[in-house]
Amino acid sequence: MFEQMDLNLPATAPANLAALRTPVKVFQCPSAPPARTTDFLSPIPNLPPGSARRATTDYAPVLGVDGLLEPFLPPGTPVNAATGVLMFNLPRRMDESTDGASNTILVAEDAGRPQWWQKGVELPMDQYGIAPGGGWGDAHNAFVIDGLLNADERSVCTVNGTNQFAICGFHTDGANVLAADGSVHFLPEALTSSP
């Protein structure tokens, strides 16, 4: 697949679409729904919508933590899209992980995209019912960690509440994340935050 890609062209270039349509087994969680494809979020010039479908991944780089979660985080926790380790064209040093590399999420499971899931139930796909990203060769695959506000509006489900900008897996009781030190952690669903 690497030899099929022209890295001098954008991922959306027609010459790169054949490689991006190829499923990569290690990019897909065996617990997630199989045989999913997704389209690029932005229209591609000279290509009709739907003609640039590509294979999905269930793992995505984390760009940071959404500011809406600030009331649920320890005081002083940096929030916004520019705090993640894998920022676009912004190299990070290990010592910038102020909580330590073993406590900094680099990549998180965000499975099932582009279908939209909430608490294990697939929701209808309408103009708002899509979980963006999901393509393994798509820059829009990265996300800022959000969660699903619980009915009491005093707590947020941060794991397996939704796969729309959140950590979500199809495992019983949790989802996997890759820390900046290379370790893999299973975060429990019970990891619900409250102020």
C-alpha positions in Angstrom: 0.0 0.0 0.0 2.8 2.4 0.8 4.1 2.0 -2.8 0.6 2.8 -4.1 0.6 6.1 -2.3 2.0 9.3 -3.8 3.1 11.2 -0.7 3.6 14.3 -2.8 -0.1 14.5 -3.4 -2.9 15.0 -0.8 -4.6 11.9 0.5 -7.7 13.0 -1.4 -5.9 12.9 -4.7 -7.5 10.3 -7.1 -4.1 8.6 -7.4 -4.2 7.7 -3.7 -7.8 6.5 -3.4 -7.0 2.8 -4.3 -4.7 2.5 -1.3 -7.1 4.3 1.1 -9.8 1.9 0.1 -7.8 -1.1 1.3 -8.8 -2.3 4.8 -5.9 -2.6 7.2 -6.8 -5.4 9.8 -4.7 -3.9 12.6 -6.5 -0.6 12.2 -9.9 -2.2 12.9 -11.0 -3.5 16.3 -12.4 -7.1 16.0 -15.2 -6.1 18.4 -16.5 -3.2 16.2 -19.0 -3.7 13.3 -17.2 -5.0 10.2 -17.0 -3.8 6.6 -17.5 -0.1 7.2 -16.4 2.6 4.7 -16.5 6.3 5.0 -16.3 9.3 2.8 -14.1 12.4 3.2 -15.8 15.1 5.2 -14.9 17.8 2.7 -16.0 17.5 -1.0 -13.2 16.6 -3.4 -13.0 18.7 -6.5 -14.0 16.8 -9.7 -15.3 13.8 -7.8 -19.0 13.1 -7.2 -20.0 12.6 -3.5 -19.5 9.0 -2.4 -16.9 8.1 -5.0 -14.0 8.6 -2.6 -15.1 6.0 0.0 -12.3 4.5 2.0 -11.5 1.9 4.6 -12.0 2.8 8.3 -10.0 2.7 11.4 -11.3 2.4 15.0 -8.3 4.3 16.5 -7.6 8.0 16.2 -5.1 10.6 17.4 -6.2 12.7 20.3 -5.9 16.5 19.7 -6.8 17.5 23.3 -9.7 17.7 25.7 -12.8 19.8 24.9 -13.2 22.9 27.0 -16.8 21.8 27.8 -15.3 19.1 30.0 -13.3 21.6 32.1 -15.8 21.6 35.0 -15.3 17.8 35.2 -11.5 17.9 35.2 -8.9 18.5 37.9 -8.1 22.3 38.3 -5.4 23.4 35.9 -6.0 20.7 33.3 -5.2 22.2 29.9 -8.2 22.1 27.6 -8.7 23.0 23.9 -7.7 21.5 20.6 -4.1 22.6 20.8 -3.1 20.5 23.9 -2.8 17.1 22.3 0.5 15.4 21.6 -0.3 14.6 17.9 -1.1 18.1 16.7 -0.8 18.9 13.0 2.7 20.2 12.2 3.4 20.9 15.9 6.1 18.7 17.3 5.9 18.0 21.0 8.7 17.0 23.5 8.2 14.3 26.1 8.6 16.8 28.9 5.5 18.7 27.6 3.3 15.9 28.9 2.9 17.6 32.3 1.1 14.5 33.7 3.8 12.2 32.4 3.9 10.3 29.2 2.2 7.3 30.8 -0.8 9.4 31.7 -1.1 11.3 28.4 -3.4 9.8 25.8 -1.8 9.7 22.3 -4.3 7.6 20.4 -7.8 6.5 21.6 -10.3 4.0 20.4 -13.2 5.8 18.7 -14.8 2.8 17.0 -17.8 2.3 14.8 -17.4 5.4 12.7 -19.0 6.7 10.4 -22.1 5.2 12.1 -23.2 7.2 15.1 -23.4 5.2 18.4 -24.6 6.2 21.9 -24.3 3.8 24.8 -24.1 0.8 22.5 -27.1 1.7 20.3 -26.7 2.8 16.7 -28.6 6.0 16.0 -30.1 7.0 12.6 -27.8 8.5 10.0 -29.3 11.8 9.0 -27.6 15.1 8.3 -26.5 15.3 12.0 -26.3 11.6 12.8 -22.8 10.9 11.6 -19.6 10.4 13.6 -17.0 12.4 11.6 -13.7 10.9 10.5 -13.1 7.2 10.7 -11.0 6.8 7.5 -7.5 5.6 8.2 -5.9 8.0 5.7 -8.0 11.0 6.7 -6.6 14.0 8.6 -10.1 14.5 10.0 -9.8 11.2 11.9 -8.2 13.0 14.8 -10.5 14.3 17.5 -10.7 16.4 20.7 -12.0 14.2 23.6 -15.6 15.1 24.4 -18.2 12.9 26.1 -21.9 12.3 26.5 -23.6 14.5 29.1 -25.8 12.3 31.3 -29.4 13.1 32.0 -28.6 14.7 35.3 -26.4 17.2 33.5 -24.0 17.0 36.5 -21.9 14.2 35.1 -20.5 13.2 31.7 -19.9 9.7 30.3 -16.4 9.9 29.0 -15.9 6.3 27.9 -18.4 4.4 25.6 -21.1 7.1 25.9 -20.8 8.1 22.2 -18.4 7.7 19.4 -18.9 11.2 18.2 -15.7 12.9 19.4 -15.2 10.6 22.4 -13.4 7.5 23.6 -15.6 4.6 22.5 -15.1 0.9 22.0 -17.3 -2.1 21.5 -15.8 -4.0 24.4 -17.7 -4.9 27.6 -17.1 -2.2 30.2 -14.5 0.1 28.4 -12.2 1.1 25.6 -8.5 1.1 24.8 -6.1 4.0 24.7 -2.4 4.3 23.7 -0.4 6.5 26.1 2.5 8.7 24.9 5.0 6.3 26.5 3.8 3.4 24.3 1.7 1.6 26.9 -1.9 0.5 26.2 -4.5 1.1 28.9 -8.1 -0.1 29.1 -10.3 2.7 30.4 -13.4 1.5 32.2 -16.9 2.7 31.3 -17.3 3.6 34.9 -14.9 6.5 34.3 -17.7 9.0 34.6 -16.7 12.6 35.5 -18.6 14.9 37.7 -17.7 18.4 39.1 
